[in-house]
């Protein structure tokens, strides 16, 4: 069973929208498709979409305006930028440690 299969349907929607924000496909201020459109896209009930949107609101990634729709928040891009920066820093650390390990292995031969 893959990670995607192990996820609850609402979690899959949350994950996909977070990924779209992180990748820059959904920018701050961009409108999220409506509940009906998301329910059709993910082949889930409207209540499942509402649960996913509630989770995204709790995370501060989206906000809603009654009668206007749901939008990506300004904080979403800040949060994903900070996360991307931390990931790059960790990748650099792993590269440095790998290089050190390679040098140690070569010197012990």
C-alpha positions in Angstrom: 0.0 0.0 0.0 1.5 3.4 -1.0 1.3 6.5 1.2 -1.3 8.0 -1.1 -3.5 4.9 -0.7 -3.0 5.0 3.1 -4.3 8.6 3.3 -7.9 9.5 4.0 -9.6 11.1 1.0 -9.6 14.5 2.8 -5.9 14.2 3.6 -5.2 13.6 -0.1 -6.9 16.8 -1.0 -5.0 18.7 1.7 -1.7 17.2 0.5 -2.4 18.0 -3.1 -3.4 21.6 -2.4 -0.4 22.1 -0.1 1.9 20.7 -2.9 0.4 23.1 -5.5 1.0 26.0 -3.1 4.6 24.9 -2.4 5.3 24.4 -6.1 4.0 27.9 -6.9 1.1 26.6 -9.0 -1.3 28.2 -6.5 0.0 31.7 -5.6 -1.1 33.9 -2.7 -4.5 35.3 -3.6 -5.3 32.6 -6.1 -8.9 31.2 -5.9 -9.3 27.6 -5.0 -11.9 25.7 -7.0 -15.3 25.4 -5.4 -16.5 22.5 -3.3 -18.5 21.0 -6.1 -15.6 21.2 -8.6 -13.2 19.7 -6.0 -15.7 16.9 -5.1 -15.9 16.0 -8.8 -12.1 16.2 -9.3 -11.3 14.0 -6.4 -14.5 11.8 -6.7 -15.5 12.4 -3.1 -18.5 13.8 -1.3 -18.9 17.5 -0.7 -18.4 16.9 3.1 -15.0 15.4 2.4 -14.0 18.5 0.5 -15.3 20.7 3.3 -13.2 18.8 5.9 -10.1 19.3 3.7 -10.8 23.0 3.3 -11.3 23.3 7.1 -7.9 21.6 7.7 -6.3 24.0 5.1 -7.9 27.0 6.9 -6.6 25.7 10.3 -3.1 25.5 8.8 -3.4 29.1 7.6 -3.0 28.2 4.0 -6.4 29.4 2.7 -9.2 31.7 3.7 -12.8 32.0 2.6 -15.1 35.0 1.7 -18.8 34.2 2.0 -20.2 34.4 -1.5 -16.8 35.0 -3.2 -14.9 31.8 -2.7 -11.8 30.3 -1.1 -8.4 31.8 -1.7 -4.7 31.0 -1.0 -3.6 33.1 2.0 -0.5 35.4 2.0 0.9 33.3 4.9 0.8 30.2 2.7 3.6 31.4 0.4 5.6 32.5 3.4 5.2 29.1 5.1 6.1 27.2 2.0 9.1 29.5 1.4 10.3 28.9 4.9 9.8 25.1 4.5 11.6 25.1 1.2 14.5 27.0 2.7 14.8 24.5 5.6 14.7 21.6 3.1 17.5 23.2 1.1 19.5 23.7 4.2 19.0 20.0 5.2 20.0 18.9 1.7 23.2 20.9 2.0 24.0 19.3 5.3 23.4 15.8 3.9 25.7 16.6 1.0 28.5 17.8 3.3 28.1 14.8 5.5 28.2 12.4 2.5 31.4 14.1 1.3 33.0 13.7 4.7 32.0 10.1 4.9 33.4 9.5 1.4 36.7 11.1 2.5 36.8 9.0 5.7 36.1 5.8 3.8 38.9 6.6 1.3 41.4 7.4 4.0 40.7 4.1 5.8 41.3 2.0 2.7 
